[in-house]
Amino acid sequence: MTTDALPWMQVQEMALHLRQGGAALVPTDTLPALAAAPDHAAQVWTLKQRPQDKPLILMAADADALLSLTTDEVRLDAEPLAQRYWPGALTLVLPVEGGRYARLNPGMNSLGLRIPDCPTTRELLRASGPLATTSANRSGVPASQNELEASVAFPSLPLLGPLPWPTPSGLASTVIAWMSPGRWHLLRQGAVMANEINGSHSCSG
């Protein structure tokens, strides 16, 4: 299979597809992603054959759209990290207020937030609004590394064009969770090394 044979959509067409309730495959700087609008995120667990208690990550095009979901106290800690690592491969798990996004992490009051360092996907996020995302692979199967592997995993879904996609790092994002003022907990070591997250922020394993 070549990229010429893959179904793909330009940004505006894809944004409409997602707003209307569809799912799609998009590039990021880390790994290809399976994405859907938050109000239609239930299909992501079904497509991925993933347990419903496994959280999704909310991606957006700018930090304010994400940090506005949390409290002023948490934002004070999160903003310096967002300024340093976004767009990039750091996912911040923060308490969120309001019910719309709570469904992305069932039973919890926190949510993983990230801005990908991929210009085309950020352009899509500006057009579509924030998207619920996860890696583009079936649960229990190694993560897809490119658009061809993602399309094999989900042949019925369109890909964000143009193709081919930029080569991602192949490493998942590093995930850290806010615990209390000045304290973070490392949930997953990924592309950003935990020892780089320094300054006034402590990060325990």
N, C-alpha and C positions, 0 to 999 in steps of 0.2 A: 504494500500500500504506500502511496505517496501523498504528500499534502494536497496535490491537485484533486485527489478523490474525496477529500474530507469536506463535510458541510460546514460552512462558516458564515458569519454575519459581521458586518461593519458595526461600529459603536452604536449609532443611533437605532439601527434595526434591532441590535441585541438588547439595548436598554428597553425598547418597547416590548420585546419578547419576555424579558424578565418582569417588567411591571405588570404584564398580563398574566403572570403566573407560571411561566416556563422556567426550566432549569437550563444551565449551560456550563460549558467548560471554558475556563479563562486562564491565561498565563499569570504567573507571579514571579518574583525574584527568587523564591525558594523552591517551590514545587507547583505543578499544575493544580488548579483548584476546580472543584465542583461548586457551583454557586446558584443561589436562588434569592428572590426578594424575601425579607424576613417574614412577611405575612403568608408566604407560601413555602416556608422552610421544611414543613413536615415531609415533603417528598424527598428531601435530601437523605434523611435516615432510611427511607424505603429504597431509594436508588442504590445507596451505598451498602444496604443490608447491614446496617449498623444499629447496635442497641440504642434505645431511645434515651438512655441516661448519659450518653456520651455527648459532650457539648460541641456546638459549632462556634466558629470565630466570626465576629462581625467586622467586615472591612469597609472602609470609607475612603474618600479622597482627601479629607483634611482632618486635622486633629480636633478642631472645635466640634465637629459633628459627632465625634466619639467621646471626648472628655466632658462634653455637656451632659452626658448620661449619668455621670457620677456626682459625688458630693464635693463641696468646696474643699473639705479637708483632704480627700483623696486626690483631687486635682492638683493640689499644691505639691504633692509628691510625684505625681505622674507627669506633669508638664515638662520638667527638665529632661526626663527620659524620652518623652515624645519628641522634644526638640532635637535631641541628640541622635535618636535611632529611627525616627520616622521621616520619610518613607524608609522602610527597611525590615529586617528579619527579627524584630522583637515584638512579641505579643504580650500585652499587658492585661492581666486578669484583674478587673476592678469591680467593686460593688456598683450595681446599676439601679437607678430609680425608675419607677414606672413599669407597666406590665407588658408593653409591646415586645420588648426584646428578651424578657425573662424566659420565654418559651424556647429560646436557643440554648439554654442551659437548664433543663427541667429540674425543678426542685431546689435550685440554688438561687442566690441573689447576686451572683457575680457573672461576669461575661468576659471572654477573651476579645481584645480589640487590637486591630492592626491596620496600618496603611502600607500596602505593598510598594516596593520600589520597582514598579513596572509602569511606564508612562501610558501605555495603551489601556491597561486595566484601570488606572486612576482616571483616565478620560471616561471610561465606561461608568465608573462609580460616580463621577460628577453628573452624568446623564441619568443614571438609574436610581441614585440614592444608595445608602448603605446596603450591603449584601451579606447574607449568611453564607459562610463558606466552610469547606473542609477539603482535604486532599482528594485528588481525583483517582480514587481506587476503591475497589470493593473492600469491605471490612475483612481484615486478616490477610490481605494480599499486599505485596510491596507497593509503595507509592509509585505512580506514574512519573516518568522523568521528562516527558515531552508530549507534544500534541498527538503524536501517533499512538503512544501507549494509552493516553487518556481516552482517545476515541475508540480504541479497542475495548477498553473497560466499559464505556458508555456510548455505544454506537448510535443510539437514537438522539443524542444531544448535539446541538450546534456548538461550534467553537468560535470564540472571538477572533476576528481577523484583524489585520492580514496575517497570512501564514507564509513561511513557518514562523513560530514564536521565537523570541530571544531565548538563548540557552539559560536555564535557571541554575542556581547554585547546586541543586540536588539535595540540599540539607533543609530540614524543616526549620521553622522559626524557633528561637528560644522563647520559652514561656515562663513568665514570672508573675506571681500573684501578690497583690497588696495585702499585708497582714494587719499593720497598724502604722501610725506615723513614723516614717523613716525605715520601716521594715518590709522587706520583700522575701518571698519564698520561691526558690527555683523549682518549677514543676517539670520542665523539660529542657535539657541542654540541646541547643541547636546551633544555628549559624553564628549567633552572637555569643561570645564566651562570657560566662558568668563573672569572671574576674575583671572584665572590662566595665561592668556595671558598678561604678565606684562613686566617689564623692561622698555626699551625705546619705547615700542610700545603701543600706546593708542588704545583702542577698544571701540567705542561707540555703543550703541544699536540703 
